[in-house]
Amino acid sequence: MQTPWIPFIPPSASTLSGKVDALYFYLVGVTVFFTLLIWGVLSYFVIKYRRRNTYEIPRPVAGSHKLETIWSVIPFIIAMTMFAWGAQVFFEQWRPPANAVEIYVVGKQWMWKIQHTTGQREINELHVPVGRKIKLIMTTEDVIHDFFIPAFRIKADVVPGRYTTLWFEATKAGRYHLFCAEYCGMNHSGMIGSVVALEPTEFDDWLSGNSSQQSPAVAGQQIYSTLGCVSCHGAAGEGGRGPALEGIFGKQVSLNNGQSIIADEAYIRESIVNPQAKLVNGFGPIMPTFQGQVSEEQLLQILAFIKSLQSEVPQAAGRRASPAAVPTSPAQVSAAGSPANR
């Protein structure tokens, strides 16, 4: 049986991978250069200044301020270039573009459960289009996992009770490895999968062939109604006992302690499982906790529904847009990116 060839460097298949590789090779190059330089100088000094007889006494060395300044300033400059370059790559990696298509990921021993905004579900496989920016919103049902795609040079811990985001843009069609890079239990080594990058037309065909599943926003709306949330949180505030949710995502919320917070994924999740943690100004602590009553997947679906709620927009006939309207077709997703970006 022929042993498969393992490349020294994984394939480069995202817009970020080339930048990560360039930084990596710079660090390796600087390390190799100074390793050889120090080894060469050390070898030269060992030979040149070796003791030639037993009674030889070396001449005292007074030191050199010029030399000490040089070997302090040059390493400092090199270290700062590493810092600045690394910070640039870091911030680019951890700031998702506003027009990125959102995909929800839930880690579980020992699998990755994935759902697209149009409803398609996958396990240990992620289909994405080439040339479109993808934002992953990730959490876990049990222990810490780590979402790692070597070909895209992206990797992030997925931690219980919080959301982690990653983004990428595939540049080459193909099938790439997906790993859990955090030891998560007995079958950790089996928590592997694939990322399938397709050309845009092929990806749209794949979406069309898997269009029978319910979108997260629609599923979230059903959970929202089943739990009775609408009695207090009417989309436009008609419930009265809780703050309105229409257009709240991404906006600043004033709290009763005088502080304010952005209504992002983490805030909305906390408001569902621990509603007393941050009370909205003008409302009392009357909301019960839903911890243990909804799963992490259901929390993401409720989040998708809240993101889909539209602020009031004047219409020609004086009506406002339906708050539950979300893109459900591949063409709508391609045009709008995700419900949160409309």
Wavefront OBJ file of the C-alpha trace (Angstrom):
o trace
v 0.000 0.000 0.000
v 1.412 3.355 -1.032
v 1.885 5.880 1.781
v 0.094 9.164 0.968
v 2.359 12.132 0.479
v 1.999 14.738 3.207
v 2.912 18.247 1.995
v 5.287 20.328 4.057
v 2.859 23.246 3.733
v -0.934 22.809 3.316
v -2.435 24.157 0.085
v -3.147 27.884 0.050
v -6.819 28.379 -0.755
v -8.061 31.621 0.842
v -7.436 35.334 0.591
v -5.804 35.267 4.026
v -3.581 32.226 3.598
v -0.957 33.993 1.476
v -0.585 36.756 4.070
v -0.204 34.248 6.900
v 2.375 32.310 4.874
v 4.354 35.467 4.093
v 4.516 36.362 7.792
v 5.447 32.793 8.681
v 8.295 32.671 6.159
v 9.528 36.060 7.365
v 9.708 34.753 10.937
v 11.423 31.571 9.781
v 13.847 33.548 7.615
v 14.820 35.897 10.454
v 15.259 32.923 12.793
v 17.433 30.985 10.323
v 19.523 34.071 9.463
v 20.375 34.890 13.068
v 20.886 31.233 13.966
v 23.495 30.895 11.214
v 24.996 34.305 12.031
v 25.405 33.507 15.720
v 26.728 30.030 14.964
v 29.218 31.444 12.435
v 30.460 34.253 14.717
v 30.720 31.870 17.663
v 32.718 29.369 15.599
v 35.017 32.144 14.333
v 35.685 33.432 17.868
v 36.297 29.924 19.210
v 38.983 29.378 16.583
v 40.526 32.873 16.496
v 40.677 33.439 20.249
v 41.471 29.930 21.379
v 44.096 29.561 24.110
v 47.374 28.693 22.421
v 49.411 27.806 25.529
v 48.684 27.022 29.141
v 49.966 30.286 30.560
v 48.378 32.669 28.070
v 46.342 35.444 29.692
v 43.767 37.172 27.431
v 43.774 40.907 27.055
v 40.981 42.645 29.072
v 38.003 43.830 27.014
v 36.710 47.290 27.943
v 33.422 47.000 26.040
v 31.877 49.113 23.308
v 28.846 51.375 23.674
v 28.539 51.496 19.899
v 28.399 47.701 19.608
v 25.897 47.363 22.463
v 23.681 50.030 20.871
v 23.739 48.219 17.525
v 22.820 44.812 18.947
v 19.994 46.388 20.959
v 18.493 48.646 18.281
v 18.560 46.183 15.361
v 16.752 43.337 17.208
v 14.212 45.888 18.518
v 13.444 47.104 14.982
v 13.111 43.522 13.732
v 10.820 42.611 16.641
v 8.632 45.654 15.944
v 8.267 44.657 12.277
v 7.094 41.228 13.463
v 4.633 42.847 15.849
v 3.239 45.326 13.311
v 2.933 42.717 10.552
v 1.378 40.166 12.913
v -1.090 42.741 14.263
v -2.161 43.677 10.738
v -2.862 40.030 9.841
v -4.575 39.445 13.200
v -6.972 42.369 12.877
v -7.810 41.456 9.298
v -8.580 37.887 10.372
v -10.735 38.854 13.356
v -12.793 41.641 11.755
v -15.430 40.000 9.538
v -16.563 42.076 6.554
v -20.044 43.569 6.834
v -21.229 41.810 3.661
v -20.148 38.308 4.698
v -22.627 35.426 4.379
v -23.303 33.956 7.825
v -23.135 30.231 8.596
v -23.880 28.772 12.035
v -21.603 26.098 13.518
v -22.203 24.058 16.678
v -19.484 21.758 17.993
v -20.430 18.577 19.821
v -18.552 15.475 20.887
v -17.510 14.516 18.306
v -18.906 16.328 15.277
v -19.456 19.714 13.682
v -23.120 20.591 13.060
v -23.486 23.304 10.428
v -26.496 25.241 9.160
v -26.682 27.813 6.378
v -28.955 30.849 6.574
v -31.080 29.290 3.825
v -31.697 26.208 5.993
v -29.317 23.613 4.574
v -27.796 21.438 7.305
v -24.499 19.574 7.219
v -22.496 17.425 9.622
v -18.681 17.421 9.382
v -18.919 19.005 5.940
v -19.148 22.644 4.924
v -20.014 23.754 1.394
v -18.972 27.307 0.507
v -18.739 29.307 -2.722
v -15.437 30.502 -4.136
v -15.050 34.280 -4.122
v -17.691 35.031 -1.468
v -16.888 36.125 2.058
v -18.124 33.659 4.674
v -18.611 34.432 8.374
v -18.846 31.524 10.804
v -20.758 32.044 14.064
v -19.692 29.173 16.305
v -20.481 27.724 19.710
v -20.397 24.324 21.412
v -22.857 22.174 23.300
v -20.341 20.572 25.666
v -16.574 21.089 25.927
v -14.051 23.358 24.231
v -13.433 22.502 20.589
v -11.256 24.225 18.004
v -12.335 24.900 14.413
v -9.278 24.566 12.151
v -9.043 24.709 8.341
v -5.300 24.513 7.480
v -5.762 25.406 3.790
v -7.497 28.657 4.777
v -5.064 29.371 7.662
v -7.930 29.970 10.098
v -8.260 28.478 13.557
v -10.253 29.454 16.657
v -11.384 27.922 19.933
v -15.110 27.240 20.221
v -16.040 27.763 23.871
v -19.216 26.766 25.759
v -21.528 29.654 26.604
v -20.157 32.137 24.092
v -19.940 32.813 20.368
v -16.744 32.783 18.350
v -16.599 34.236 14.856
v -14.253 33.499 11.977
v -14.340 34.625 8.376
v -12.681 33.560 5.163
v -12.967 33.807 1.405
v -12.043 30.710 -0.575
v -10.008 31.325 -3.720
v -9.758 27.809 -5.184
v -12.388 25.162 -5.714
v -11.607 21.872 -3.992
v -12.045 19.754 -0.880
v -10.020 20.766 2.173
v -9.454 19.236 5.594
v -11.424 20.399 8.652
v -10.085 19.464 12.086
v -10.841 19.939 15.747
v -7.498 21.188 17.046
v -8.381 21.052 20.759
v -8.309 17.758 22.680
v -12.002 17.309 23.434
v -12.346 13.749 24.672
v -11.890 10.124 23.776
v -12.797 10.393 20.078
v -11.137 13.747 19.472
v -9.057 12.319 16.613
v -12.250 11.373 14.799
v -13.706 14.880 14.899
v -12.665 15.665 11.352
v -14.484 16.797 8.260
v -14.172 18.604 4.956
v -14.717 22.055 3.531
v -15.946 21.858 -0.051
v -15.280 25.049 -2.023
v -17.443 25.250 -5.146
v -17.625 27.695 -8.009
v -20.537 30.146 -7.444
v -22.828 28.503 -10.010
v -22.105 25.036 -8.614
v -22.737 26.289 -5.087
v -26.080 27.811 -6.112
v -26.996 24.474 -7.708
v -26.053 22.720 -4.466
v -28.253 25.120 -2.492
v -31.150 24.534 -4.892
v -30.809 20.786 -4.501
v -31.019 21.077 -0.708
v -33.722 23.718 -0.402
v -36.361 21.688 1.458
v -34.988 22.481 4.903
v -36.268 25.299 7.070
v -34.125 28.412 7.420
v -32.759 29.253 10.908
v -34.747 32.496 10.997
v -38.048 30.738 10.286
v -37.250 28.013 12.826
v -36.297 30.717 15.325
v -39.601 32.502 14.784
v -41.455 29.281 15.598
v -39.443 28.775 18.796
v -40.024 32.441 19.662
v -43.777 31.904 19.383
v -43.761 28.522 21.157
v -41.935 29.955 24.176
v -44.430 32.830 24.397
v -41.784 35.514 23.871
v -44.170 37.573 21.764
v -46.375 38.308 24.800
v -43.646 40.580 26.219
v -41.347 41.239 23.246
v -43.647 42.096 20.384
v -41.501 42.783 17.361
v -42.480 46.458 17.400
v -42.874 46.713 21.163
v -46.592 45.977 21.362
v -46.031 43.531 24.252
v -45.060 46.398 26.524
v -43.445 44.373 29.305
v -40.155 43.849 27.480
v -38.044 45.894 25.050
v -38.912 45.797 21.372
v -36.744 43.507 19.259
v -37.370 45.027 15.855
v -34.100 46.395 14.521
v -32.321 45.906 17.846
v -29.454 43.754 16.589
v -26.218 45.689 16.281
v -27.678 48.746 17.974
v -26.693 50.313 21.297
v -28.869 49.373 24.274
v -29.101 51.502 27.432
v -29.021 49.504 30.677
v -30.607 50.365 34.020
v -27.175 50.799 35.625
v -26.410 53.769 33.382
v -24.138 51.806 31.056
v -24.767 50.860 27.437
v -23.933 47.803 25.374
v -24.101 46.731 21.749
v -26.814 44.147 21.090
v -24.577 41.548 19.454
v -24.794 37.749 19.452
v -23.263 37.398 22.918
v -25.644 39.945 24.490
v -28.741 38.352 22.983
v -27.667 34.882 24.096
v -27.000 36.106 27.632
v -30.376 37.876 27.701
v -32.082 34.547 26.963
v -30.205 32.256 29.354
v -29.466 34.825 32.071
v -31.932 37.711 31.605
v -31.166 39.355 34.957
v -27.494 39.944 34.069
v -28.064 43.122 32.049
v -31.478 44.764 32.420
v -32.602 47.247 29.787
v -33.332 50.704 31.113
v -37.024 51.120 31.932
v -37.834 47.421 32.334
v -37.991 45.291 35.466
v -36.458 41.857 36.216
v -39.545 39.858 35.227
v -38.151 37.657 32.449
v -37.533 34.005 33.432
v -34.411 32.177 32.346
v -34.599 29.749 29.452
v -31.362 27.988 30.398
v -31.783 24.276 29.749
v -35.039 24.807 27.851
v -33.405 25.630 24.516
v -30.368 24.004 22.925
v -27.430 25.834 21.413
v -28.851 25.218 17.938
v -32.181 26.693 18.996
v -30.428 29.706 20.501
v -28.731 30.307 17.152
v -32.089 30.004 15.405
v -33.680 32.551 17.753
v -30.673 34.788 17.119
v -31.175 34.420 13.349
v -34.835 35.402 13.751
v -33.978 38.505 15.810
v -31.401 39.489 13.191
v -34.042 39.158 10.495
v -36.417 41.619 12.156
v -36.608 44.775 10.071
v -36.802 48.297 11.376
v -39.821 50.214 10.223
v -39.343 51.317 6.641
v -41.839 53.695 4.966
v -43.654 51.972 2.132
v -45.547 53.491 -0.787
v -48.850 52.458 0.754
v -47.865 53.572 4.252
v -47.224 50.015 5.506
v -44.049 48.678 7.068
v -42.086 45.651 5.898
v -42.824 42.288 7.456
v -40.399 41.669 10.342
v -40.106 37.980 9.575
v -39.002 38.422 5.976
v -35.724 36.636 5.414
v -33.891 35.547 2.239
v -34.690 31.929 1.472
v -33.385 31.382 -2.051
v -29.798 31.127 -3.323
v -30.322 34.242 -5.436
v -31.465 36.221 -2.382
v -28.502 35.013 -0.329
v -26.089 35.951 -3.090
v -27.575 39.422 -3.315
v -28.134 40.128 0.361
v -25.328 38.165 1.995
v -27.290 37.362 5.158
v -30.387 38.507 7.034
v -28.294 40.751 9.259
v -26.888 42.672 6.329
v -30.157 43.749 4.741
l 1 2 3 4 5 6 7 8 9 10 11 12 13 14 15 16 17 18 19 20 21 22 23 24 25 26 27 28 29 30 31 32 33 34 35 36 37 38 39 40 41 42 43 44 45 46 47 48 49 50 51 52 53 54 55 56 57 58 59 60 61 62 63 64 65 66 67 68 69 70 71 72 73 74 75 76 77 78 79 80 81 82 83 84 85 86 87 88 89 90 91 92 93 94 95 96 97 98 99 100 101 102 103 104 105 106 107 108 109 110 111 112 113 114 115 116 117 118 119 120 121 122 123 124 125 126 127 128 129 130 131 132 133 134 135 136 137 138 139 140 141 142 143 144 145 146 147 148 149 150 151 152 153 154 155 156 157 158 159 160 161 162 163 164 165 166 167 168 169 170 171 172 173 174 175 176 177 178 179 180 181 182 183 184 185 186 187 188 189 190 191 192 193 194 195 196 197 198 199 200 201 202 203 204 205 206 207 208 209 210 211 212 213 214 215 216 217 218 219 220 221 222 223 224 225 226 227 228 229 230 231 232 233 234 235 236 237 238 239 240 241 242 243 244 245 246 247 248 249 250 251 252 253 254 255 256 257 258 259 260 261 262 263 264 265 266 267 268 269 270 271 272 273 274 275 276 277 278 279 280 281 282 283 284 285 286 287 288 289 290 291 292 293 294 295 296 297 298 299 300 301 302 303 304 305 306 307 308 309 310 311 312 313 314 315 316 317 318 319 320 321 322 323 324 325 326 327 328 329 330 331 332 333 334 335 336 337 338 339 340 341 342
